[in-house]
Amino acid sequence: MGQGILSRIAAAVGTPTFVYDLAAIRRQFQGLDSALGAVPHRICYSVKANSNLAVLHFLRTLGASADIVSGGELARVLRAGFAPGDVVFSGVGKTLQEIESAIGAGVGLINLESGAELDLVADTAARLGRVASVGMRINPDVTTKTHPYTQTGGKGMKFGIPLDEVSEVACRAADRKSVVLRSVGMHVGSQITDPSPYREGARKLEAVVEQLRAAGINSLQSVDVGGGLGISYNDDPGPRPEDFAAAVQGLAKTTGLRLLTEPGRFLVGNAGTLLARVLYRKRSGGRDIVVVDAGMNDLLRPSLYGAHHDIRVLEPGAPADDSAAVDVVGPLCESGDFLGLDRRLPGAGVGALLEIRGAGAYAFSMSSQYNSRPRAAEVVVEGGRYAVARTRETIEDLFRGEASEPAWSTT
Ligand SMILES: Cc1ncc(COP(=O)(O)O)c(C=O)c1O
């Protein structure tokens, strides 16, 4: 996004503000869609990456389906106009209420994470007089070279049905009249930059499909290879969707099943930027510290994962000694509240406008009101125009549902 429009947005909407470039989302979606063009496929956007309604609506108009993990995300995708049949419900801890809502709405696929969840879904569907389409998320025992917190496919992790239980759960599903087993899938991790875990997981899924067919289960329609495709958070080229496609397409070809994928970050990560202003500069212990008005409550990734986000000066501030590298920190009362350490940022004096790049995924959607800070505004940009897609929270929003004098229960 050009400096001009970002400056205009900062002046009109204030900071901190997230800005999403819809054209960039379209490019990523179309790039992945055409890379997978050789096989029947569906791109189920993983809503958790960025669940802003305008972003969801835009992805729907591009032809995306949706991957959700909660009743709240179900409500969001329905509000954004997704057909319930285009929704895949993943997640390791679905509540009874969420399962009822999903079956009631008629979601396309409920991805089961355990035998116990199969029982709950089948009993609930029977009670509601419905037949639920279900998938099995397997734990393929595939590890990725990513941050430990974003690995999800290894043995012993909370995700997926262990490989040695898959047959038993599938046979039990086949015995229940209120569910039909439509898919087997995996999700091995996030920010994956090397296609080999996909290749390894695809081989295991292929073996599972063969095993289920040998057991007489012929209801499968799709294989779900999950999300996780990474992006570049600096100027290096990021992973290519063609390499991802090459790793997983064979699975659709050999099984004859439709390929589902659940990308989040890949579609929206680099379409977003966070605008922030420099509040103060100080020097301590030989380090130059730049205090900005955005912090870990807005963008948690640096604090949580030690993640790198490129930072650029869009408008210089008051003259400052630019000779040394600086630490860009937020205003929260945590030493872990930083956005970038040891950065060369000439011009980052008081009042400077900064952009923290790569802030389209797992940014606003992970934000909080910690330190009683209202959450930032969100803006979408297309063709030189911008629109506020979510207004900045107000101080009044901080009190929603709270009472200073509790109404004590007498039961
Ligand atoms: C089941 C599932 N699918 C898809 C995703 C999306 O991952 P990413 O944004 O890395 O593509 C996640 C992320 O945690 C997930 O848990």
Ligand as a Chemical Component Dictionary entry (heavy atoms), coordinates in Angstrom:
data_LIG
# 
_chem_comp.id                   LIG 
_chem_comp.type                 NON-POLYMER 
_chem_comp.pdbx_formal_charge   0 
_chem_comp.three_letter_code    LIG 
# 
loop_
_chem_comp_atom.comp_id 
_chem_comp_atom.atom_id 
_chem_comp_atom.alt_atom_id 
_chem_comp_atom.type_symbol 
_chem_comp_atom.charge 
_chem_comp_atom.model_Cartn_x 
_chem_comp_atom.model_Cartn_y 
_chem_comp_atom.model_Cartn_z 
_chem_comp_atom.pdbx_ordinal 
LIG C1 C1 C 0 -7.435 -26.612 11.755 1  
LIG C2 C2 C 0 -6.723 -25.421 11.207 2  
LIG N1 N1 N 0 -6.851 -25.142 9.895  3  
LIG C3 C3 C 0 -6.237 -24.059 9.353  4  
LIG C4 C4 C 0 -5.467 -23.210 10.106 5  
LIG C5 C5 C 0 -4.851 -22.024 9.440  6  
LIG O1 O1 O 0 -3.485 -21.968 9.547  7  
LIG P1 P1 P 0 -2.670 -20.890 8.701  8  
LIG O2 O2 O 0 -3.193 -19.544 9.023  9  
LIG O3 O3 O 0 -1.272 -21.082 9.137  10 
LIG O4 O4 O 0 -2.878 -21.220 7.259  11 
LIG C6 C6 C 0 -5.286 -23.472 11.466 12 
LIG C7 C7 C 0 -4.440 -22.595 12.297 13 
LIG O5 O5 O 0 -4.133 -22.799 13.416 14 
LIG C8 C8 C 0 -5.961 -24.600 12.036 15 
LIG O6 O6 O 0 -5.842 -24.883 13.339 16 
# 
loop_
_chem_comp_bond.comp_id 
_chem_comp_bond.atom_id_1 
_chem_comp_bond.atom_id_2 
_chem_comp_bond.value_order 
_chem_comp_bond.pdbx_ordinal 
LIG C1 C2 SING 1  
LIG C2 N1 SING 2  
LIG C2 C8 DOUB 3  
LIG N1 C3 DOUB 4  
LIG C3 C4 SING 5  
LIG C4 C5 SING 6  
LIG C4 C6 DOUB 7  
LIG C5 O1 SING 8  
LIG O1 P1 SING 9  
LIG P1 O2 DOUB 10 
LIG P1 O3 SING 11 
LIG P1 O4 SING 12 
LIG C6 C7 SING 13 
LIG C6 C8 SING 14 
LIG C7 O5 DOUB 15 
LIG C8 O6 SING 16 
# 
